[in-house]
Amino acid sequence: MNSNRNFATHSRRLRRARKKRRVAFVAVATILVIAFAVVLVARRAPKPPKAPVAASTEAAIATPSPQPSPWSESQVAALRQRLSGAFAPALAGAAHWSLCVISQDGRVLFSENARNAVKPASVQKLIVASTALDVLGGDYRYHTQLVAARDADGNGTLSGDLWLIGSGDPSLRSSDLAAGAGTLARSGVRRVDGSVVVDASAFRGPEINPLWDPSDANEDFQAPISAISIDEDTVEFDVHGTSPGAPASVRVVPWSGALHAVGSVTTVASSEDPDAIIAAEALPNHFALSGTIAPGDIQKAWVPVHGIAHYAGAVMTQMLRERGIGITGVPSVGRAPSAPVVLWDHESATLRALEQHMLYVSDNHYADQLLRTVGKAFGRPDDRGGIAAERADLRRRGIPTDGMHLVDGSGLAEANRLSSLTIAETLVRALSDPQERGFYDLLPQGGRNGTVKGYDFTSALGRVRAKTGHLTGVSALAGYVVSRRHGIVSFAFMVDGSPGDPDGAMVRAVDRISEF
């Protein structure tokens, strides 16, 4: 049987491989134009790895009986003994841990350091997901708009600026902006006698959380936060191998002219173990290309961009020009007029659908965009406002927050602290909260899909929905398992600094719970 220790090891190998792309380059301060030694081909396309997931069409997960049997004292004692045994090898020598299991009716069945706040990694996303459902409602949708001060005249000219207004939609794609440009063209707009002006004032705060690991700055999982977010604030580089000894061709998606790059990727024989490298330089949106690629091979990389509002303006301007709409001015940033004419209104999927994507693939960007969104609902559209909203929501529902210290929505920062009791109680309350009905269904099925697809559940297979969490040295798993006689059981397990196999221990523990 493949253990989850192997799964975690595989994750670390991928992480090491990705770090190869963080090669340090000396910034070339005089770079003012693109200096590619490769061929750039402009195309628009959505970002495939981050496309929202659809609801699973696999066999339905087991559901509890309508009248689950209550837990007897002997059964609880037996469960505690079996869980202690499952965790013992992983906890031997571990630095910190927090473990909690709660029955459907709110009884704590197992608790070991349950009130200890430890690093939660990505299981922290359960908190922002729960709060957003409570504060915004599952049918909430983001809106991104193109507006003007007045309609176009009889010649198709918009007099004045065209405003692109963002509301924080984490799922907005450059292809959506292309569709907006198409809408304007079909409505008869032929010219903008002004500029594309981007209004990103719906959010406040830095694009990059200062407590995130700076060594991950070139990774797509640490993308900036912005009220106007395109392709999760990353840009796609597609590198195509040509003939041996020749430069590779490179396609930038979307093309906007807002990025600067230097260097090239060389095409080499396949036997030379090629690896193309796209690395950010010290100057924002300046990239260095190096490395090798095999003839006919295609390698893709998604790297973060910065100054998102300005970048979005450049992308939108290019989209309009490609649809034959002329623009006289250069992109800028500002606040939209108070009573505009709405020319295009893009509506996101529902919050429930966005959260399902976030929880299935553990999307950091979605979580951090959601955090500022709930903060905005509380009158403060930044990280601190979102965290205050989370704390207020937990307090309103009577959920303990012992030692809780949060600094982002995703769990990406190592400064975050949560107790397993807080997470498990949040899961239990969600089962009966009117705003959160169906929260159970938003989590991926253990051993079948999402980030828990590679987890080797046995007796719990088909009976568990869960969220994983991993940082360096940290393993976490939290969710629901349907027991055989006692209904849905909520669990939250977090282990830090274990020399053993914490992922495997968590899988064994969930299997044990399911057997009761």
PyMOL commands that set and color helices and strands:
alter all, ss='L'
color gray80, all
select helices_A, chain A and resi 4-22+48-50+73-91+121-136+174-186+214-216+231-233+270-272+308-322+351-361+364-377+383-396+420-430+434-436+439-442+450-452+502-514
alter helices_A, ss='H'
color red, helices_A
select strands_A, chain A and resi 35-36+39-42+96-102+108-112+117-118+143-148+157-159+162-165+191-193+196-199+234-240+249-253+260-263+266-267+276-280+286-293+298-304+326-327+332-333+341-347+418-419+464-471+474-482+488-496
alter strands_A, ss='S'
color yellow, strands_A
deselect
rebuild
show_as cartoon
